[in-house]
């Protein structure tokens, strides 16, 4: 079992709780702290409404690194007291084999590396700006496609026989051209054709939450568009680093990726 190391105001420690009580790595949690004004988890700010705020546990959270800290501010004061939140290891395949075009096998040259860095900066900026909007949704989140899951969140991946990373999204089956629907009301933050993600759409939902849609054959929205829950925002494709047509659906709290299925549990 792993754990998160959390800091809370000494006088109010007994009033801080979180659900689920023992979250798995890479999950969305709800922090309850009556009277709290602001806070942060894993370097991402919290947005309290009625004493509750969303936060995310990084996929790489471990006992040794203690990369998640929680600090809460009441009336301008933060004082320290330690508390531990147990975190369960995420159960997912550890050696998923993926075959993609050979251009994704060798290390990137300087020109490609510069492109990847630029794209990473764009995505990081979109993630940061997710905190600038108030909550835009009222109805529950929905899946962008109801089709079969072909790869789960958190699985370890080898691409063309080379270890890459753990999968930071949920892959949903679909033929090229099939509709992709936005998970909830939001504002389109970024649209682009990225080296790894292919044609992609990023949507802000407010309070730090952003959903992402990769490998599209076509995007049907533009930056700044307001989109409504269930609206078609693109078409399934096979762009970027893929084995074939499908949708990669991701979710982030700021820069912290979490299992998008957790959004479906919000009420």
Backbone torsions as a table, in degrees:
resi	resn	phi	psi	omega
1	UNK	NA	138.9	176.0
2	UNK	-105.3	174.3	-179.7
3	UNK	-149.1	156.6	174.0
4	UNK	-101.4	144.1	177.9
5	UNK	-100.6	117.0	-173.9
6	UNK	-118.9	143.8	175.9
7	UNK	-112.7	132.9	-179.3
8	UNK	-135.8	158.4	177.4
9	UNK	-64.9	132.4	-169.9
10	UNK	-57.9	-42.2	-175.0
11	UNK	-73.6	-13.9	-173.5
12	UNK	-120.4	8.8	-176.4
13	UNK	-54.7	-39.0	-176.9
14	UNK	-67.1	-14.7	-178.3
15	UNK	-96.7	0.9	-179.6
16	UNK	-97.5	131.4	174.8
17	UNK	-145.6	171.8	-179.0
18	UNK	-151.9	149.8	177.1
19	UNK	-132.1	136.2	-3.4
20	UNK	-67.0	155.7	-175.2
21	UNK	-65.8	-31.9	177.3
22	UNK	-127.5	80.5	-174.5
23	UNK	-74.8	147.4	172.7
24	UNK	-76.2	160.6	174.3
25	UNK	-54.6	142.9	177.8
26	UNK	67.6	47.3	-177.9
27	UNK	-130.6	159.2	175.3
28	UNK	-88.9	134.8	176.9
29	UNK	-126.7	158.6	175.0
30	UNK	-111.9	118.7	179.5
31	UNK	-95.0	130.3	176.5
32	UNK	-112.6	124.7	179.5
33	UNK	-150.9	85.4	-176.5
34	UNK	-52.3	129.9	178.9
35	UNK	85.2	-5.3	-178.6
36	UNK	-68.3	147.5	-179.6
37	UNK	-104.0	-52.4	179.5
38	UNK	-142.0	174.2	176.5
39	UNK	-177.5	-176.7	175.5
40	UNK	-153.4	152.4	174.8
41	UNK	-137.3	129.9	179.3
42	UNK	52.6	34.7	178.8
43	UNK	80.1	2.0	179.8
44	UNK	-105.9	132.9	-177.8
45	UNK	-69.0	149.0	176.6
46	UNK	-98.6	151.0	-178.7
47	UNK	-123.8	96.2	-174.8
48	UNK	-82.5	134.2	170.1
49	UNK	-134.4	119.6	-179.0
50	UNK	60.6	32.9	178.1
51	UNK	79.8	8.2	179.8
52	UNK	-126.7	147.8	178.7
53	UNK	-150.7	150.7	173.2
54	UNK	-84.6	154.1	173.8
55	UNK	-154.6	170.1	-180.0
56	UNK	-134.7	140.1	175.4
57	UNK	-92.1	121.8	-179.7
58	UNK	-60.7	149.9	179.1
59	UNK	-62.2	-28.9	-178.1
60	UNK	-93.5	12.2	-178.5
61	UNK	-62.4	127.8	178.3
62	UNK	-138.1	166.7	-180.0
63	UNK	-63.9	-36.1	-173.3
64	UNK	-78.7	-36.8	-176.7
65	UNK	-84.2	-27.3	-179.0
66	UNK	46.2	53.4	-173.2
67	UNK	-80.0	-7.9	179.3
68	UNK	-107.9	125.2	172.7
69	UNK	-126.7	146.4	177.4
70	UNK	-119.7	124.9	172.9
71	UNK	-127.8	137.7	-176.6
72	UNK	-120.7	140.2	178.0
73	UNK	-113.7	124.3	171.9
74	UNK	-113.1	121.4	174.1
75	UNK	50.9	37.9	173.3
76	UNK	85.9	-0.6	-175.8
77	UNK	-117.6	134.9	172.1
78	UNK	-126.5	120.8	174.2
79	UNK	-124.4	156.6	-167.0
80	UNK	-98.2	137.5	165.9
81	UNK	-155.3	136.6	-175.2
82	UNK	-86.3	143.3	172.5
83	UNK	-142.8	150.1	-177.6
84	UNK	-114.3	134.5	174.6
85	UNK	-113.4	118.4	-179.6
86	UNK	-69.9	139.8	-179.8
87	UNK	-125.0	127.5	179.7
88	UNK	-83.9	140.3	170.7
89	UNK	-60.5	141.8	179.4
90	UNK	-79.9	131.3	177.6
91	UNK	-86.5	115.6	179.3
92	UNK	-159.4	156.6	177.3
93	UNK	-55.5	140.8	-174.7
94	UNK	-100.7	-11.2	-175.6
95	UNK	-143.3	62.8	-179.9
96	UNK	-78.4	126.4	-178.2
97	UNK	-93.4	126.4	-178.6
98	UNK	-125.9	132.6	174.9
99	UNK	-108.7	125.7	179.0
100	UNK	-131.5	176.2	178.4
101	UNK	-56.0	145.3	-175.3
102	UNK	-62.0	-20.3	179.3
103	UNK	-65.7	-14.1	179.0
104	UNK	-92.6	-0.2	-176.9
105	UNK	-84.2	-53.4	-175.1
106	UNK	-71.9	157.5	174.5
107	UNK	-59.3	144.3	-178.5
108	UNK	-66.7	142.3	173.6
109	UNK	-76.9	-178.3	-173.3
110	UNK	-63.4	-38.9	-179.2
111	UNK	-67.9	-44.3	179.8
112	UNK	-67.8	-38.7	178.7
113	UNK	-61.5	-39.3	177.6
114	UNK	-63.2	-39.4	178.0
115	UNK	-64.2	-46.7	-179.4
116	UNK	-60.9	-40.4	178.4
117	UNK	-63.8	-42.3	178.2
118	UNK	-62.0	-43.9	179.9
119	UNK	-66.3	-37.9	177.2
120	UNK	-63.4	-39.0	178.1
121	UNK	-64.4	-40.8	178.5
122	UNK	-62.6	-43.9	-179.8
123	UNK	-68.6	-37.8	177.0
124	UNK	-64.8	-38.7	177.8
125	UNK	-66.2	-40.6	177.2
126	UNK	-62.0	-40.6	179.4
127	UNK	-64.2	-42.5	179.1
128	UNK	-62.3	-42.2	-177.3
129	UNK	-71.1	-12.3	177.5
130	UNK	-61.2	-22.1	-180.0
131	UNK	-82.5	-7.8	-173.9
132	UNK	-86.6	-10.5	-176.5
133	UNK	-108.1	144.6	172.4
134	UNK	-72.3	169.3	179.2
135	UNK	-60.0	127.1	-176.2
136	UNK	-104.3	-10.7	-175.7
137	UNK	-103.6	152.1	174.5
138	UNK	-125.3	-40.7	179.6
139	UNK	-81.6	160.8	178.0
140	UNK	-61.4	154.2	174.9
141	UNK	-71.3	152.2	177.3
142	UNK	-128.7	158.0	175.3
143	UNK	-70.1	143.1	178.8
144	UNK	-70.9	-21.4	172.5
145	UNK	-145.6	145.4	179.9
146	UNK	-94.8	12.1	-175.0
147	UNK	-77.6	177.1	-177.9
148	UNK	-61.1	141.3	174.4
149	UNK	-82.7	126.1	-178.5
150	UNK	-105.1	-17.1	176.2
151	UNK	-156.0	130.4	-174.9
152	UNK	-89.2	164.5	176.1
153	UNK	-68.8	135.7	173.0
154	UNK	92.2	-2.6	-179.5
155	UNK	-70.2	145.7	175.8
156	UNK	-81.0	138.4	-171.4
157	UNK	-126.4	137.0	164.7
158	UNK	-110.6	128.1	177.4
159	UNK	-107.5	119.0	-177.0
160	UNK	52.9	38.5	177.0
161	UNK	83.6	0.7	-179.1
162	UNK	-111.8	127.6	178.1
163	UNK	-62.5	133.3	179.6
164	UNK	-116.8	-70.4	-176.3
165	UNK	-169.4	177.8	172.6
166	UNK	-82.7	144.6	-175.1
167	UNK	-70.4	120.8	-174.2
168	UNK	-98.1	25.7	178.3
169	UNK	-156.2	-171.4	178.9
170	UNK	-121.9	124.5	-180.0
171	UNK	-93.1	130.8	-178.3
172	UNK	-120.2	131.9	-176.7
173	UNK	-67.3	154.7	175.1
174	UNK	173.0	143.3	175.8
175	UNK	-75.6	157.1	178.0
176	UNK	-55.4	130.3	178.8
177	UNK	96.1	-10.0	179.3
178	UNK	-66.5	149.9	-175.2
179	UNK	-71.5	145.4	173.4
180	UNK	-119.4	123.9	-176.0
181	UNK	-107.3	143.2	179.0
182	UNK	-72.4	143.4	-172.5
183	UNK	-71.5	-25.8	179.1
184	UNK	-168.2	175.2	-179.6
185	UNK	-60.7	140.7	179.7
186	UNK	-175.4	-171.2	178.6
187	UNK	-124.9	131.1	-179.2
188	UNK	-67.1	121.8	-175.4
189	UNK	-97.9	-31.1	-174.3
190	UNK	-159.3	136.9	173.8
191	UNK	-134.7	132.4	179.8
192	UNK	-167.9	174.6	176.2
193	UNK	-113.6	103.9	-170.9
194	UNK	-105.0	153.9	-175.6
195	UNK	-58.1	-50.1	-178.3
196	UNK	-87.8	-44.6	-175.2
197	UNK	-83.1	-12.2	-175.8
198	UNK	64.9	-152.2	178.1
199	UNK	-68.2	121.5	-169.1
200	UNK	-135.4	150.4	176.2
201	UNK	-128.1	133.2	177.4
202	UNK	-117.3	130.5	-175.6
203	UNK	-125.2	126.7	173.3
204	UNK	-83.5	134.0	175.3
205	UNK	-112.7	-1.7	179.8
206	UNK	91.0	164.5	-179.2
207	UNK	54.5	33.2	175.3
208	UNK	88.0	-5.1	-174.0
209	UNK	-92.2	133.1	176.9
210	UNK	-137.6	137.8	172.5
211	UNK	-111.7	151.6	-176.9
212	UNK	-130.6	150.1	-174.6
213	UNK	-136.8	108.2	-173.3
214	UNK	-106.6	162.3	170.3
215	UNK	70.1	25.5	-179.0
216	UNK	-69.2	153.3	170.6
217	UNK	-85.2	-22.1	-177.9
218	UNK	-161.4	136.6	172.3
219	UNK	-98.7	137.3	-176.4
220	UNK	-111.3	13.2	179.5
221	UNK	-133.6	166.7	179.3
222	UNK	-128.4	159.6	178.9
223	UNK	-56.0	133.6	180.0
224	UNK	95.9	-13.4	178.2
225	UNK	-67.4	137.9	168.9
226	UNK	-88.5	127.8	-177.6
227	UNK	-118.1	146.7	-178.6
228	UNK	-103.6	151.1	-179.7
229	UNK	-47.6	124.7	178.8
230	UNK	85.7	-1.9	179.5
231	UNK	-68.3	140.5	176.6
232	UNK	-74.1	120.9	-177.3
233	UNK	-113.2	-7.5	-179.8
234	UNK	-175.0	-175.4	-179.3
235	UNK	-127.5	141.2	178.1
236	UNK	-56.2	140.5	178.9
237	UNK	-147.6	-164.7	179.6
238	UNK	-137.6	40.8	-179.7
239	UNK	-89.8	153.6	-178.3
240	UNK	81.0	-156.6	-177.2
241	UNK	-85.6	98.3	-175.7
242	UNK	-140.1	164.5	171.2
243	UNK	-96.9	-18.6	-178.7
244	UNK	173.4	-179.8	-177.2
245	UNK	-60.4	131.9	173.5
246	UNK	-174.3	171.7	174.3
247	UNK	-110.5	128.2	167.9
248	UNK	-95.8	116.2	179.4
249	UNK	-106.9	123.0	-179.9
250	UNK	-123.8	162.6	176.8
251	UNK	-141.3	143.1	179.6
252	UNK	-138.2	146.9	165.5
253	UNK	-108.0	102.9	-167.6
254	UNK	59.8	-126.9	-179.8
255	UNK	-90.3	0.4	-176.8
256	UNK	-94.0	114.8	178.5
257	UNK	-77.2	140.0	175.7
258	UNK	-139.0	167.3	-178.4
259	UNK	-63.6	117.6	-177.5
260	UNK	-62.3	-20.9	177.6
261	UNK	-59.8	-28.6	179.5
262	UNK	-62.4	-26.5	177.7
263	UNK	-63.8	-32.2	-176.9
264	UNK	-70.1	-15.2	-178.6
265	UNK	-91.1	-9.8	-178.8
266	UNK	-69.6	139.1	175.8
267	UNK	-135.4	NA	NA
